[in-house]
Amino acid sequence: MANDKPVKVSMELPAELHRDLTAYAEVLARETGQPVGDAVRLIVPMLERFIASDRGFAKARRISI
């Protein structure tokens, strides 16, 4: 990409989603044996995986290029 500089984003999560994200981080930490730290830091890798696995998006992107 022409500009790979990170973009800072501020967002509001519904309380229930934040609780689920925190619980997810706790489960992940138990399963991997590694502390996650701030659960919010999981959002970027989760979004990356979601987008990478979305076949409809991949197809639409190929068509638009």
N, C-alpha and C positions, 0 to 999 in steps of 0.2 A: 504494500500500500504506500501511497505517496506520503501520508502523515501517520506514523505509528506512535505518536505521542499519546499517552494515556489521557483520558477525559474524566474529570472528576464529576461525579453525579451524586446528587442528594435525593433521597426518596423516603417516603413514609410507608412503613409496612403495617398492615392490620395487625392488631395485637395477637390474634390467633395464629397468623402466619409466622410471626416472630417467635411465639412459643414453640410452634412446630419446628422451625429452623433450629432453635436452641436444643430441642429434644433430639433432632437429627444429628446435630454436632456431638451430643453426648453419646449417642449410640455409635456413631462413627469412631469416636475416640476409644470407646470400649472395644470395638471390633478390631481396630488397627493397633491399639496399644500406644497411640500417639495423641497427645492433647491437641485439640483443634484451636483453642484460644477463643478469639472472637468469632462467633458463629456467622456473623454478617460477612466475614471474609470467604465464606463458602459460596456466596451468591454468584460471583464471577465464574468459577469453574462449573457450577451447576448450569448457568446460562450457556456457557460454551458447549457443554455436552448436549444440552437440549437442542441448540441450534444445529450442531453437527449431526444430530440424529434425526432431524426433521426432513424427511424425504421430499415433502411438498415444497418446502423452502429451497432445498437444493435444486430441485427441478426448475422452479421459477427463476432461481438465480442463473442457472445455465441458459435458460431461454432469453433472459434479459441482457446477457453479456454479449 
